[in-house]
Amino acid sequence: MLKKAILGILVLITLFLAAFISYSKNGIQQTFVSTTDQSELCNDVLSMLLRPTIQ
């Protein structure tokens, strides 16, 4: 249970840092992510979070 919580927190921190880094590289410009990219990202995150349960 503790490992799952730590894994979830690490995934969220990683996503936050990735978003922050990409935003800081682009400055004030807005970037748009296509709907397909967002759905693929959501699927990847969900599969990462559910992988221990599935195994």
The 8 nearest C-alpha neighbors of each residue, nearest first, counted from 0:
[[1, 3, 2, 4, 5, 6, 51, 7],
 [0, 2, 4, 3, 5, 6, 7, 8],
 [3, 1, 5, 0, 4, 6, 7, 8],
 [4, 2, 6, 0, 1, 5, 7, 48],
 [3, 5, 7, 1, 6, 2, 8, 0],
 [4, 6, 2, 8, 7, 3, 9, 1],
 [7, 5, 3, 9, 4, 8, 2, 10],
 [8, 6, 4, 10, 5, 9, 3, 11],
 [7, 9, 5, 11, 10, 6, 12, 4],
 [8, 10, 6, 12, 7, 11, 13, 5],
 [11, 9, 13, 7, 8, 12, 6, 14],
 [10, 12, 14, 8, 13, 9, 15, 7],
 [13, 11, 15, 9, 14, 10, 16, 8],
 [12, 14, 10, 16, 11, 15, 9, 17],
 [15, 13, 17, 11, 12, 16, 18, 10],
 [14, 16, 12, 18, 13, 17, 11, 19],
 [15, 17, 19, 13, 18, 14, 20, 12],
 [18, 16, 14, 20, 19, 15, 13, 21],
 [19, 17, 15, 21, 16, 20, 22, 14],
 [18, 20, 16, 22, 17, 21, 23, 15],
 [21, 19, 23, 17, 22, 18, 16, 24],
 [20, 22, 24, 18, 23, 19, 17, 25],
 [23, 21, 19, 25, 20, 24, 18, 26],
 [22, 24, 26, 20, 25, 21, 19, 27],
 [25, 23, 21, 22, 26, 20, 19, 27],
 [24, 26, 22, 23, 28, 27, 21, 29],
 [27, 25, 23, 24, 28, 22, 29, 21],
 [26, 28, 25, 29, 22, 23, 24, 30],
 [29, 27, 26, 25, 30, 22, 24, 23],
 [28, 30, 27, 31, 25, 22, 26, 32],
 [29, 31, 28, 32, 25, 22, 21, 27],
 [30, 32, 33, 29, 34, 28, 37, 36],
 [33, 31, 36, 34, 37, 30, 35, 29],
 [32, 34, 36, 35, 31, 37, 38, 30],
 [33, 35, 37, 36, 38, 32, 39, 31],
 [34, 36, 38, 37, 33, 39, 32, 40],
 [37, 35, 39, 33, 34, 38, 40, 32],
 [38, 36, 40, 34, 35, 39, 41, 33],
 [37, 39, 41, 35, 40, 36, 42, 34],
 [40, 38, 42, 36, 41, 37, 35, 43],
 [39, 41, 37, 43, 38, 42, 36, 44],
 [42, 40, 38, 44, 43, 39, 45, 37],
 [41, 43, 39, 45, 40, 44, 46, 38],
 [42, 44, 40, 46, 41, 45, 39, 47],
 [45, 43, 47, 41, 46, 42, 40, 48],
 [46, 44, 48, 42, 47, 43, 49, 41],
 [45, 47, 49, 43, 44, 48, 50, 42],
 [48, 46, 44, 50, 45, 49, 43, 51],
 [47, 49, 45, 46, 50, 44, 7, 51],
 [48, 50, 46, 52, 47, 51, 45, 53],
 [49, 51, 53, 47, 52, 46, 48, 54],
 [52, 50, 54, 53, 49, 48, 3, 47],
 [51, 53, 49, 50, 54, 48, 3, 46],
 [54, 52, 50, 51, 49, 46, 48, 47],
 [53, 51, 52, 50, 49, 46, 47, 48]]
